């Protein structure tokens, strides 16, 4: 009992240092995917080819003998990790970064931070088509933080569990300040995530605080050009929800701003983990 209490106390300490309010293992994360056709060229109705918009044909699957066209469905119930960040920690970090449209909010407010985020939310457009370089905005920075955190967690899971990066997926819930990393394989779920937590638990969390986790093997080139490349934070596009956009290691460890931020060009932004641990030390 005392060993369990000591482990729980250490887990709580690490979660506070990581700015995490809730951490949970979902035993059966239900997923349903379906498809009714295919195109080998582009996911959008048109494709820009030689500076001209060319139509892309979506082919429906061939009809069955009954004349009906099939829709292929795949359901899964694999394990997942759910993480929700501490709203106060996220707000302090947004203040430290200096986003231009930060709404007024504090812990005692009757409206949750997610409600304030909704007021300043910016649509990215279908397939992130509206995502252009612009002013440092609250919603983009929150999304970039959650997205980068999810990829960092996936890399950590891959290194400790034996799961391949391409066999994982993510969902991001910006207004809840939360994300889910799940096993995306169609083979039998062997309980890799639950065994990872059972075997590694606090080592798994402490690795997220190590400087080496947030470093890139490409070195300075990546650090000065957005802080995201295939050698560090990017993952296979089949696993990534946002086509590896709105990603930067700087939002966790500090450094040059993400490429979408034109306000802080040439400056250094504060990292979420930096701000959280400064607050904890005080």
Secondary structure, 3 states (H helix, E strand, C coil): CHHHHHHHHHHHHHHHHCCEEEEEEEEEEEEEEEECEECCCCCCCEEEECCEEEECCCEECCECCCCCECCEEEEEEEEEEEEEECHHHHHHHHHHHCCCCCCCCCCCCCCCHHHHHHHCCCCCCHHHCCCCCECCCHHHHHHHHHHHHHHHHHHHHHHHHCCCHHHEEEEEEHHHCEEEEEECCCCCCCCHHHHHHHHHHHHHHHHCCCHHHHCCCCCHHHHHCCCCCCCCCCCCCCCCCCCCCCCCCHHHHCEECCCCECCCCCCEECCHHHHHHHHHHC
